[in-house]
Amino acid sequence: MTDREMQDIGEDKTLLLVDDDEPFLRRLARAMEKRGFEVETAGSVAGGKAIATARPPAFAVVDLRLEDGTGLDVVEVLREKRPDCRIVVLTGYGAIATAVAAVKAGATDYLSKPADANDITNALLAKGDELPPPPENPMSADRVRWEHIQRVYELCDRNVSETARRLNMHRRTLQRILAKRSPK
């Protein structure tokens, strides 16, 4: 990271990361520390709200779906305690409705997982209405489709018939897709 990018963070370099995926949280925390942020982490809505209330950060990255609730609750507390906080909502369940809900709750930006530390940093440091640059390695269309099918499959408690019905596809077609490896 260049000196100019380090200066773009500003004087207050505090960053709150809230995600219930422990390995992802640790990797992202290390990556953000290397980029100059002072990182605090939380693995739940309750933990995120506690940190947001006690020590409101200048920046935050919050997962939308957490084991004990929705990350939007953390976003609302952050917005209340520190209106100038730059908040990025991350989710593996990307949809227009959830993006709108995140922005209405006070998020600055919304990224779908898997997002890397560069994408997150660009979103956090984007000025005003300036859009961050597009991701360097976006997912292929086949990968996006596969991720969506996997998400719906998990939400249907791994019930193939129910997943096929909701995706409006033949059950056998879905079984073939689920039997294959994920595309790159």
C-alpha positions as CSV (number, residue, x, y, z in Angstrom):
1,M,0.0,0.0,0.0
2,T,1.4,3.4,-0.9
3,D,2.0,6.3,1.5
4,R,-0.8,8.3,-0.3
5,E,-3.3,5.5,0.3
6,M,-2.2,5.3,4.0
7,Q,-2.9,9.0,4.4
8,D,-6.3,8.6,2.8
9,I,-7.5,6.6,5.9
10,G,-7.3,9.8,8.0
11,E,-6.4,10.4,11.6
12,D,-8.9,8.0,13.1
13,K,-7.9,4.6,11.7
14,T,-10.3,2.6,13.9
15,L,-12.1,-0.3,12.1
16,L,-14.8,-2.6,13.5
17,L,-15.1,-6.0,11.7
18,V,-18.2,-8.1,12.5
19,D,-18.5,-11.6,11.1
20,D,-19.4,-15.0,12.5
21,D,-17.0,-16.8,10.1
22,E,-14.0,-16.9,12.5
23,P,-11.3,-17.9,9.9
24,F,-12.5,-15.2,7.5
25,L,-12.6,-12.6,10.3
26,R,-9.0,-13.4,11.4
27,R,-7.7,-13.2,7.7
28,L,-9.5,-9.9,7.1
29,A,-8.4,-8.4,10.4
30,R,-4.7,-9.2,9.5
31,A,-5.1,-7.8,6.0
32,M,-6.7,-4.6,7.2
33,E,-4.1,-4.1,9.9
34,K,-1.4,-4.3,7.1
35,R,-3.3,-1.5,5.3
36,G,-3.0,0.8,8.3
37,F,-6.3,0.3,10.2
38,E,-6.6,-0.3,13.9
39,V,-8.9,-3.3,14.0
40,E,-11.3,-4.6,16.6
41,T,-13.4,-7.7,15.8
42,A,-16.7,-9.1,16.9
43,G,-18.3,-12.5,16.0
44,S,-21.9,-11.6,16.8
45,V,-24.5,-8.9,16.7
46,A,-24.3,-8.5,20.5
47,G,-20.5,-8.1,20.3
48,G,-20.7,-5.7,17.4
49,K,-23.3,-3.5,19.2
50,A,-21.2,-3.5,22.4
51,I,-18.1,-2.3,20.6
52,A,-20.1,0.2,18.6
53,T,-21.6,1.7,21.7
54,A,-18.4,1.7,23.8
55,R,-15.9,2.8,21.2
56,P,-17.6,3.9,17.9
57,P,-15.1,3.4,15.1
58,A,-14.4,5.5,12.0
59,F,-14.9,2.5,9.7
60,A,-16.9,-0.7,9.9
61,V,-17.3,-3.9,7.9
62,V,-20.4,-5.8,9.0
63,D,-21.7,-9.2,7.7
64,L,-25.4,-9.1,7.0
65,R,-26.4,-12.5,8.4
66,L,-25.0,-13.5,11.7
67,E,-25.8,-16.4,14.0
68,D,-27.6,-14.2,16.5
69,G,-29.4,-11.8,14.1
70,T,-28.9,-9.3,11.4
71,G,-25.8,-7.1,10.9
72,L,-28.2,-4.2,10.1
73,D,-28.8,-3.9,13.9
74,V,-25.1,-3.2,14.3
75,V,-25.2,-0.7,11.4
76,E,-28.1,1.2,13.1
77,V,-26.1,1.5,16.4
78,L,-23.0,2.7,14.5
79,R,-25.0,5.3,12.6
80,E,-26.6,6.5,15.9
81,K,-23.3,6.6,17.8
82,R,-21.1,7.9,15.0
83,P,-23.0,9.4,12.0
84,D,-19.7,9.9,10.0
85,C,-18.7,6.2,10.3
86,R,-18.1,4.6,6.8
87,I,-19.8,1.3,6.9
88,V,-19.5,-1.6,4.3
89,V,-22.0,-4.4,4.6
90,L,-20.7,-7.8,3.4
91,T,-23.0,-10.7,2.5
92,G,-23.0,-14.1,0.9
93,Y,-26.7,-13.6,0.2
94,G,-26.5,-10.7,-2.3
95,A,-29.9,-9.4,-3.5
96,I,-31.2,-6.0,-4.4
97,A,-33.7,-6.0,-1.5
98,T,-30.9,-6.6,1.1
99,A,-28.7,-4.0,-0.6
100,V,-31.5,-1.4,-0.3
101,A,-32.1,-2.4,3.3
102,A,-28.4,-2.0,4.1
103,V,-28.2,1.4,2.6
104,K,-31.4,2.6,4.2
105,A,-30.0,1.4,7.6
106,G,-27.0,3.6,7.0
107,A,-24.4,1.5,5.2
108,T,-22.0,3.4,2.9
109,D,-21.6,0.5,0.5
110,Y,-22.6,-3.2,0.1
111,L,-20.3,-6.0,-1.2
112,S,-21.1,-9.6,-1.9
113,K,-18.8,-12.3,-0.6
114,P,-16.2,-13.3,-1.5
115,A,-14.8,-9.8,-1.3
116,D,-11.1,-9.4,-0.8
117,A,-9.3,-6.8,1.4
118,N,-8.6,-4.5,-1.6
119,D,-12.3,-4.3,-2.6
120,I,-13.2,-3.6,1.0
121,T,-10.5,-1.0,1.5
122,N,-11.6,0.7,-1.8
123,A,-15.2,0.8,-0.6
124,L,-14.3,2.1,2.8
125,L,-12.1,4.9,1.4
126,A,-14.2,6.0,-1.5
127,K,-14.9,9.7,-1.2
128,G,-18.5,11.1,-1.4
129,D,-20.5,9.7,-4.3
130,E,-17.3,8.4,-6.0
131,L,-17.6,4.7,-6.8
132,P,-14.8,2.3,-5.9
133,P,-13.1,0.7,-8.9
134,P,-14.5,-2.6,-10.1
135,P,-13.0,-5.7,-8.5
136,E,-9.9,-7.0,-10.1
137,N,-11.0,-10.6,-10.1
138,P,-14.8,-10.7,-10.3
139,M,-16.7,-14.0,-10.1
140,S,-17.6,-15.6,-13.4
141,A,-21.2,-15.8,-14.4
142,D,-21.1,-19.6,-13.9
143,R,-19.7,-19.1,-10.4
144,V,-22.4,-16.5,-9.5
145,R,-25.1,-19.0,-10.7
146,W,-23.5,-21.8,-8.7
147,E,-23.3,-19.7,-5.5
148,H,-26.9,-18.7,-5.9
149,I,-28.0,-22.3,-6.3
150,Q,-25.9,-23.4,-3.3
151,R,-27.4,-20.5,-1.2
152,V,-31.0,-21.5,-2.0
153,Y,-30.2,-25.2,-1.4
154,E,-28.8,-24.4,2.1
155,L,-31.8,-22.1,2.9
156,C,-34.1,-25.0,1.9
157,D,-32.3,-27.3,4.4
158,R,-30.6,-29.2,1.6
159,N,-34.0,-30.4,0.2
160,V,-33.5,-30.9,-3.5
161,S,-37.2,-31.0,-4.4
162,E,-37.9,-27.8,-2.5
163,T,-34.8,-26.1,-4.0
164,A,-35.8,-27.1,-7.5
165,R,-39.3,-25.8,-7.0
166,R,-38.0,-22.4,-5.7
167,L,-35.5,-22.1,-8.5
168,N,-38.1,-23.1,-11.1
169,M,-35.9,-25.9,-12.5
170,H,-36.3,-29.7,-12.9
171,R,-35.2,-31.7,-9.9
172,R,-32.8,-33.9,-12.0
173,T,-31.1,-30.9,-13.5
174,L,-30.6,-29.5,-10.0
175,Q,-29.1,-32.8,-8.9
176,R,-26.6,-32.8,-11.7
177,I,-25.6,-29.2,-10.9
178,L,-25.2,-30.1,-7.2
179,A,-23.1,-33.2,-8.0
180,K,-20.5,-31.1,-10.0
181,R,-17.6,-29.1,-8.5
182,S,-17.9,-25.4,-8.2
183,P,-16.8,-23.4,-11.3
184,K,-13.7,-21.2,-11.0
